[in-house]
Amino acid sequence: MVLNLLVWFSLFLQPSAQAGLVVLSDPADPYFRLAEEIATAEEAQLATSVEEALAASPEYLLWVVSPGFLSDAVMVRFGQAVQASRLSVSTGIITASTLDGARSLWQRRDDVRGERCYSANAANPAAHITSGRLVYYGEPPNVVERLIKPDLVNALAAADYLTFTGHGSNAYLRIDDDTTLRAQD
């Protein structure tokens, strides 16, 4: 199974269409037709640029994007645009190695209950994170552990939502300088 880096923050909390949802996709992106399907099914506005999406003041922003349209530069521009908008918007990304994989991800949205949520933060000296940490957001208190490969594998298997902050690609996540989590793991 190909490891898909997915970012889900409070999206599709109910199976019905959501007020305040904007679907974002570039018309030149091969996954644009999926964005059209999602916008139609969710009765949501479809935006073709991040500026257009943010101008609608969304509560939820779902970015449908193929891997070929993602890069560090694209992600930085996206983040800067959201930050500059000063909106508090929950953002999610639908992507996968294939269009069918991305569609399948969206179709499984009702299976996710949001009961098991994790964040994994790899070490990042620039962000003052000296060692990686894995946080489980459950009944108080939240559980914070050192980020190690076996625990990340277990969290990925158990999570309804998991965010990862660190370096990686569509084939791996870098836990630290000496440890990489690959799809086969």
C-alpha positions, 0 to 999 in steps of 0.5 A: 500500500502506498503511503499517502500523506494526508492532512485532515483537520475537522473535515466531514464531521457529519455525513450531510453537506456542510455549510461553510465548505469550499472545495479547492482544485486547479482546473489543470490538475487531473484530480479536478473532476474529483473536486467537481464531484465532491463539490456537487455531492457536498453542495459546496462552492468549488474554487479554482485558486486559494485566493478565490477559496479564501475570499468565500471565508470558508469554515472548512477548506478541502483541497483536492490535489494530485501529487504532481501538483504538490511541492514544497513551494506550493505548500508554502504559498498555500500556507502563506495565503491562509495565514495572510487571510487571518481566517480560522479555517479547518483545512484538509487535503485529498490526495493519493497516488491515483485518482481512484485512491483519492476518490476512495479516501473521500468515499470513506469519510463516513467511516471516520469518527474522529475518536482517535486523533494523533499528531506526530511532530518530528524533531525540528530545531527551527521550530524549537522541537528538540526531539520528536513527539507523538500526541494522542488527543483523548480523554484528559489528559492527552498522552505525549510520548517520544516519537519512535517508529513502532509507536508511529506505525501503531498510531497510523493503524489506529488513528481516525485522524493523524497529522505529521509535521516533518519531512517526507514524500509519498514514499516515506516519513522522516522521524529523525536523522537516522529513522525513516518510516516507509510504506512497507513498514 
